[in-house]
Amino acid sequence: MTPAPRPQPLREHLDRFIADTLARCTRCGRCVEACPMPGYSPTLPSQEPAAVVGGVIALLRQQGGSPAALEWVELCTQSGRCIKACPEGINVMKMVRVARMSALGSLGGPAQVASREEPDFFRKIGAFARLQFGDDEIESSHR
């Protein structure tokens, strides 16, 4: 019996993803153009999409991200529209999430944005879970 492959540590996975993204991203800006969130920003619509992506790339390199890039990574709702727009086949949604990790200082660099931690998050999740339908309620709704 062949032993199962050793799980890849998260940091190794992220480092490989970052290296691949840095090698393949052409900074065309199509991902920003496809994203629905800049429309909800007072500043992003006036920014060049390629420049916003350039700021995200800087975040992946542990360099200072531009204000527009920082705003975009904070606005991301993970709609996934950016993924289909990328001509290089990069998972842009993941790129933005990793860039947000970098902006938060979670990858070892300085924090550039404040964390929106909710101190009662797990308590609220527990309360919400208690409000869910039980199996019998779900079953009766399908009749």
N, C-alpha and C positions, 0 to 999 in steps of 0.2 A: 504494500500500500504506500503510495507516494504521500509524503507529508504535505499538508496545506501550505500554500505560500505565506510567508510572513507578512502580516498587514503592514502597509506603508504608513510610516508616521505622518501626521498631518503636515508638519512643517516641510518635510521632503516633498510631499504632494504639492503644496503651495509654491515652493521654490521651483519645481519643474513646470508648473502651470505658468508662473510669472516669466520664466526664461522662454518658454514656448510663445507666450503672448508677445513679449518684447521682440522676438525674432520675426513674428509673422504680421504684427499690426502695422499697417501702412499709414495710419492716422488719417484716413480718408474722411472720417466724420459721419459716415452713413448711419452709424449706430445712434448718434445724437439726433440726427434728422428723423429717425424712425421712432424715437422715444416720445411718448405722450407727455412726459413730465415737464420739459422746459416751458410748455405753455402755461404752467402754474407758477412760474418764476417771473419776478419782475426784471431780472437781469439776463437770464440765459438766452432768451430769443434774440438778443442783440449780439451774442457771441458767435464767433466762427466755430462751427462744429469741429473742424480739424484742430483748432486751438484747445477746445475743451478736452478732446481725446489726448492731445499732447500733455495736458495737465494730469490726466489720469495715468498716463505712462510714467510721468515723473513720480507720482505716488507709488507706483509699482517698483520704481527704482529707489525708493526710500528717500526721495528728494522732496522738496516743498511742492505741493500741488497748487495750481492756480486757484484763485477764488471761485472761478467758474467750475473747475473740476471738482472742488470740494462741495460746491452746491449741488452739482449733478449727482455725486455719489451719495449725498444725503437725501436727495429727492427720490432716488430709485425705489420703485414699487415692485420690481421684478416682473414687469409685464411680459418680458421675453421678446418683445418686438425687435429689439436690438440684435438678437441672435440671428434672426432670419435676414436682417439687413447687411450683415457682415460678409463682404465678398471673400474674405480670407478664411471663413469658417471658424472664427474664434467664438467661444462662448462669452459674449460681451457681458451678459448679465453676471456671470461669474467674475469676469474681469472687474466690473464695477464693485462687486461685493468684496473682492480681495483688496481693491484700492481703498474701500471704506475701512477695512481692517487696518490697512496701513495708516490712513488718516487718523484713526483712533489710537494709534501707537501700539497696536496689538502685534505688530510684526517686528518690533524692536526699535523702530525709529521714534522720533518725538510725536506726540499727539498734536494734530492740527485742527481737530474738531472736538467738541465736547460730547461725551457719552450721554445718551438719553436713557440711562438706566432707570428702571422703575423699581423702587425698593420693595414694593408689595406685589411684584409680578406673579410669583408662584402662588401667593395667597389668592390673587384675583383669578388665576387659572383654575385653582381648586374650587372657588365659588362658582365660576362659570360652568365647570364640569358637573357640579351638582344640579345645575339647571337643565341639563340635557335630558332628552327623552329616554325613557327606559326601553328595554327590548320589547315589552308588551305594548307600549305606546307606539313604537315604530311599526310593529307588526299590525296593529289595528288600523293605522293610517293607510296601509296598503290594500285594505279590503274594499 
